[in-house]
Amino acid sequence: MTELKTTPLDALHRRLGARMVPFAGYAMPVQYTGIMAEHAQCRSKAALFDVSHMGQGVLTGEGAAAALERLTPADVAGLKPNRQRYALLTAEDGGILDDFMVANMGDRLFLVVNAACKDEDFAHIEAHLPAGVRLAVWTDRALIALQGPAAEGVMARLGPAAVVLPFMGVAEVAIAGIPCLVSRSGYTGEDGFEISAPAAEAERLADTLLADPDVAPAGLGARDSLRLEAGLCLYGNDIDRTTSPVEAALTWTIGKRRRSEWSFPGAARIRHELENGTSRLRVGILPEGRAPARAHTTIHAADGTQIGEITSGGFGPTLNAPVAMGYVRRDLSADGTAVALAVRGRMLPARIAPMPFVPHRYKR
């Protein structure tokens, strides 16, 4: 743990008695009082997550949107001011280098990328920028996610300007007097906010939020179970260099205009798959019984043939049942299809199911 990087909230985690674990090169809290309780807190009230290990940066200069579009299928140029969207960085072979968030802040594009990939992502972006477009990586910022149905009420008391934001809206907002960049987004399926704040003010901001009786801290364990119930991908598990946006059921990230231009990395493969289909697809899976199926569990057809593999799996506290997602043969990917999962030497029944497993409650 001594060789790991720390976030600006490291002292707070230890003060609150968090169980710390290595994650993406950082010492991160996996839980405080327990994953089940923290998961329920987010679904019923509001949970505070430290996601400061994520990479933050800004693109500036004339042509910044066009420059980023050379690296992603997303419609960046069409993104309206104070709006953000989920996007993918694609490789020349159509694989996914990372998923990220991009926001149009008027005079700049704000980017948030995954912790494990951030050095490679920013190097990749910078290497492809034309003259006049600059990338500034923010190394002195924290990122805090306030998630859950009570999040709006908390923000109404501490940063009321954020309450008017719709889902995927972004604005500069003062929270308890601290200047922040706030987006109405998150990765739990719940309404909520992601708050970028100066590192020096992060602990004071977190303490202020946690002082609200509706807010409690939550760690990576609950974050994972929440995003799995919400049917959201985890990079490195559910998507990676070997998966394409079409296989991953993320074709909605490809802008309509981009589908007419095909001017992004991997366009040839992605276009072929959109027009002709793929051999496999990412699907939701509901195991029968109580035993969860973890990542790398093999998926089998009725005749015993292996047809795929679980990429994320665990217990869904909201459903009080196991949930999973993974890739299966396209011809056996329809909702309701019966499959079997090889768990601890036994073949357990399961079925293909639509995602999300728990309905999203975003503020539209």
C-alpha positions in Angstrom: 0.0 0.0 0.0 2.9 2.4 0.6 3.9 2.3 -3.1 0.4 3.2 -4.2 -0.7 6.6 -5.2 -3.3 8.4 -3.1 -6.2 10.7 -3.8 -6.8 14.1 -2.1 -9.3 12.3 0.1 -7.0 9.6 1.4 -6.9 11.1 4.9 -10.7 11.3 5.1 -11.0 7.6 4.1 -8.7 6.5 6.8 -10.4 8.8 9.3 -13.7 7.2 8.5 -12.3 3.7 8.9 -12.4 2.7 5.3 -11.0 -0.7 4.2 -8.4 0.3 1.7 -7.4 -1.8 -1.3 -5.1 -1.3 -4.4 -7.1 -0.3 -7.5 -5.6 1.1 -10.7 -2.4 2.0 -8.9 -4.2 3.8 -6.1 -5.1 3.1 -2.5 -8.9 3.3 -2.6 -11.7 2.6 -0.2 -13.6 -0.7 -1.0 -16.0 -0.2 1.8 -16.7 1.6 5.1 -19.6 0.0 6.9 -20.3 -2.8 4.4 -21.1 -3.1 0.7 -24.7 -4.1 1.1 -25.4 -1.1 3.4 -23.6 1.3 1.1 -25.4 0.0 -1.9 -28.8 0.5 -0.2 -27.7 4.0 0.9 -27.2 5.0 -2.7 -30.6 3.5 -3.8 -32.6 5.0 -1.0 -30.8 8.3 0.0 -27.4 9.5 -1.2 -23.9 8.0 -1.3 -20.6 9.8 -1.7 -17.9 8.2 -3.8 -14.3 9.2 -4.2 -13.4 8.9 -7.9 -10.4 11.2 -7.9 -8.3 8.5 -9.4 -9.9 9.1 -12.7 -8.1 11.3 -15.2 -9.3 14.9 -15.8 -8.2 17.2 -18.5 -9.2 20.0 -20.9 -8.8 20.5 -24.7 -8.5 24.1 -25.8 -8.0 25.8 -29.1 -9.8 26.3 -32.4 -10.7 22.9 -33.8 -10.6 21.0 -30.5 -13.8 19.2 -31.3 -12.7 18.2 -34.8 -9.4 17.0 -33.4 -11.1 14.8 -30.8 -13.5 13.4 -33.5 -10.4 11.9 -35.2 -10.1 9.6 -32.2 -13.8 8.8 -31.3 -17.0 7.9 -33.1 -18.9 10.3 -30.9 -20.4 13.5 -32.3 -18.3 16.0 -30.3 -18.8 19.0 -32.7 -22.6 18.7 -32.2 -22.4 18.7 -28.4 -24.2 21.8 -27.2 -22.6 24.1 -24.6 -22.9 22.9 -21.0 -23.7 19.4 -22.1 -21.6 16.2 -21.9 -21.8 12.7 -23.4 -20.4 9.2 -22.9 -17.9 8.4 -25.7 -15.4 5.8 -26.8 -11.8 6.0 -27.9 -11.4 3.4 -30.7 -8.3 1.8 -32.2 -7.6 1.4 -35.9 -8.8 -2.2 -35.7 -12.2 -1.2 -34.1 -11.3 -2.2 -30.6 -12.1 0.1 -27.7 -9.1 1.8 -26.1 -11.2 3.3 -23.3 -14.6 4.9 -22.5 -14.7 8.5 -21.3 -16.9 11.5 -20.8 -16.6 14.7 -22.8 -18.3 18.0 -21.9 -18.6 21.2 -24.0 -17.7 24.1 -21.6 -17.9 26.7 -24.4 -14.2 27.7 -24.6 -12.9 24.2 -23.8 -13.7 20.5 -23.8 -13.6 18.8 -20.4 -12.6 15.1 -20.4 -12.8 12.4 -17.8 -11.1 9.1 -18.5 -10.6 5.9 -16.6 -7.9 5.7 -14.0 -6.1 2.6 -15.3 -5.9 4.0 -18.8 -5.4 7.7 -18.1 -1.7 8.0 -18.9 -2.1 6.1 -22.1 -5.3 8.0 -23.0 -3.8 11.4 -22.6 -0.6 10.5 -24.4 -2.7 9.0 -27.3 -4.9 12.2 -27.5 -1.9 14.5 -27.3 0.0 12.6 -30.0 -2.9 13.2 -32.4 -3.6 16.9 -31.8 -3.0 19.4 -34.6 -1.2 22.7 -34.2 -3.2 25.1 -32.1 -5.1 22.5 -30.0 -3.7 21.9 -26.6 -4.4 19.3 -23.9 -3.9 20.3 -20.2 -4.1 17.4 -17.8 -5.5 18.4 -14.4 -3.3 16.8 -11.7 -4.5 19.1 -8.9 -8.2 18.2 -8.9 -10.4 15.8 -7.0 -13.5 14.1 -8.4 -16.4 13.3 -6.1 -19.6 11.5 -7.1 -22.8 12.2 -5.1 -25.4 9.6 -6.1 -28.9 8.7 -5.1 -32.4 10.1 -4.9 -31.5 12.5 -2.1 -28.6 14.0 -4.0 -30.8 16.7 -5.5 -32.0 17.8 -2.1 -28.4 17.9 -0.8 -27.3 20.1 -3.7 -30.3 22.4 -3.3 -29.0 23.2 0.2 -25.3 23.5 -0.7 -25.0 24.3 -4.4 -28.5 25.2 -5.6 -27.3 26.3 -9.1 -26.6 22.6 -9.8 -30.2 21.5 -9.2 -31.4 23.0 -12.5 -29.0 20.8 -14.5 -30.7 18.1 -16.6 -29.1 14.7 -17.0 -25.7 15.1 -18.7 -25.8 18.9 -18.0 -22.6 20.5 -16.8 -21.9 23.9 -15.1 -19.4 25.8 -12.9 -21.1 25.9 -9.5 -20.0 27.0 -6.1 -20.7 24.3 -3.4 -20.4 25.6 0.1 -18.4 28.4 -1.4 -16.0 26.1 -3.2 -15.7 26.7 -7.0 -16.5 23.3 -8.7 -17.2 21.9 -12.1 -20.4 19.9 -11.7 -22.1 17.4 -14.1 -25.4 15.7 -13.5 -24.2 12.2 -14.2 -22.7 9.2 -12.5 -22.2 5.5 -12.9 -24.8 4.0 -10.5 -28.0 4.3 -12.5 -29.3 6.8 -9.9 -29.8 10.6 -10.2 -26.7 12.4 -9.0 -23.7 14.6 -9.6 -20.0 14.3 -10.3 -18.1 17.2 -8.8 -14.6 18.2 -9.9 -13.0 20.4 -7.2 -9.6 21.8 -6.3 -7.5 19.1 -4.5 -6.8 21.5 -1.7 -10.5 21.9 -1.0 -11.6 18.3 -1.5 -11.6 17.1 2.1 -13.5 20.2 3.2 -16.0 19.7 0.4 -16.5 16.0 1.3 -16.9 16.7 5.0 -19.5 19.3 4.1 -21.5 16.9 2.0 -21.1 14.1 4.5 -22.5 16.4 7.3 -25.9 16.2 5.6 -27.9 13.4 7.3 -28.9 12.0 3.9 -25.3 11.4 2.8 -23.0 8.5 3.8 -19.6 7.4 2.2 -19.5 4.5 -0.1 -16.6 2.5 -1.6 -15.6 0.7 -4.7 -17.6 -2.4 -3.7 -20.9 -0.7 -3.8 -20.0 1.3 -6.9 -19.4 -2.0 -8.7 -22.6 -3.7 -7.6 -24.6 -0.5 -8.5 -23.2 -0.1 -12.0 -23.7 -3.9 -12.6 -27.4 -3.6 -11.7 -27.5 -0.6 -14.0 -26.1 -2.6 -16.8 -23.1 -0.3 -17.2 -19.7 -1.5 -18.6 -16.5 -1.5 -16.6 -13.5 -1.0 -18.9 -11.0 -3.9 -18.7 -13.9 -6.3 -17.8 -16.8 -5.7 -20.2 -15.1 -3.7 -22.9 -11.4 -3.5 -24.0 -9.1 -3.7 -27.0 -10.7 -7.0 -28.1 -14.3 -5.7 -28.2 -15.9 -3.4 -30.7 -18.7 -0.9 -30.0 -21.1 -3.1 -31.9 -20.3 -6.2 -30.0 -20.5 -4.3 -26.8 -24.0 -3.0 -27.6 -22.7 0.5 -27.5 -23.7 1.6 -31.0 -25.7 4.4 -29.6 -22.4 6.2 -28.9 -21.7 6.5 -32.6 -23.2 9.8 -33.8 -25.6 9.9 -36.7 -23.3 12.3 -38.6 -20.3 10.1 -37.9 -22.1 7.2 -39.5 -22.2 9.1 -42.8 -18.6 10.3 -42.6 -16.8 7.1 -41.2 -13.8 9.3 -40.3 -12.8 7.7 -37.0 -10.4 4.9 -36.1 -11.9 1.4 -36.7 -14.6 2.8 -39.0 -14.2 0.0 -41.6 -14.8 -2.8 -39.0 -17.5 -0.9 -37.2 -19.4 -0.1 -40.4 -19.1 -3.8 -41.5 -20.5 -5.0 -38.2 -23.4 -2.5 -38.2 -24.4 -3.6 -41.7 -23.7 -7.4 -41.3 -23.8 -8.1 -37.6 -21.2 -9.6 -35.3 -20.5 -13.2 -34.1 -21.1 -12.2 -30.5 -23.0 -9.6 -28.4 -22.8 -8.3 -24.8 -26.0 -9.4 -23.0 -27.4 -9.4 -19.5 -27.7 -12.7 -17.6 -29.8 -13.7 -14.7 -28.6 -16.9 -13.0 -31.3 -18.9 -11.2 -30.9 -19.6 -7.5 -28.6 -17.7 -5.2 -25.0 -18.5 -6.5 -23.4 -15.6 -8.3 -21.4 -16.2 -11.5 -18.1 -14.2 -11.5 -16.0 -12.9 -14.4 -14.6 -15.6 -16.6 -17.4 -18.1 -15.9 -18.1 -19.9 -19.1 -21.6 -19.8 -20.7 -23.0 -22.8 -22.3 -25.9 -23.7 -24.7 -28.5 -26.4 -23.9 -26.4 -29.0 -25.6 -23.3 -28.1 -23.5 -21.5 -26.1 -26.2 -19.6 -23.2 -24.8 -21.1 -20.0 -26.3 -19.5 -17.3 -24.3 -18.1 -15.9 -21.0 -19.2 -13.8 -18.1 -17.3 -10.5 -18.0 -18.9 -9.1 -14.8 -21.0 -10.8 -12.2 -22.0 -10.7 -8.6 -24.9 -10.4 -6.2 -27.5 -7.6 -7.0 -28.6 -6.3 -3.6 -31.6 -4.4 -5.0 -32.9 -7.5 -6.8 -31.8 -9.8 -3.9 -30.5 -12.1 -6.6 -27.3 -12.7 -8.7 -26.8 -10.7 -11.9 -24.2 -10.8 -14.6 -23.3 -9.6 -18.1 -21.1 -11.1 -20.7 -20.7 -12.1 -24.4 -22.5 -14.9 -26.1 -23.0 -16.1 -29.7 -25.3 -13.7 -31.5 -27.7 -16.5 -32.5 -28.3 -17.3 -28.8 -28.4 -13.7 -27.5 -32.2 -13.1 -27.5 -33.8 -12.2 -24.2 -35.2 -15.3 -22.4 -32.8 -17.7 -24.0 -31.9 -20.5 -21.6 -28.2 -21.0 -20.9 -26.0 -22.8 -18.3 -23.2 -21.3 -16.3 -20.2 -23.4 -15.2 -19.9 -22.4 -11.5 -17.5 -24.4 -9.2 -17.8 -27.5 -11.4 -21.6 -27.4 -11.7 -23.7 -26.3 -14.6 -26.2 -23.8 -13.2 -29.3 -22.6 -15.1 -29.6 -19.0 -16.2 -31.3 -16.9 -18.9 -30.4 -14.0 -21.1 -32.1 -10.9 -19.8 -32.5 -7.2 -20.8 -30.4 -4.6 -19.1 -30.5 -2.6 -16.9 -31.6 -5.0 -14.3 -32.7 -2.1 -12.1 -34.4 0.8 -14.0 -32.3 4.0 -14.4 -33.5 7.0 -12.4 -31.7 9.8 -14.3 -33.2 13.3 -14.2 -34.4 13.8 -17.7 
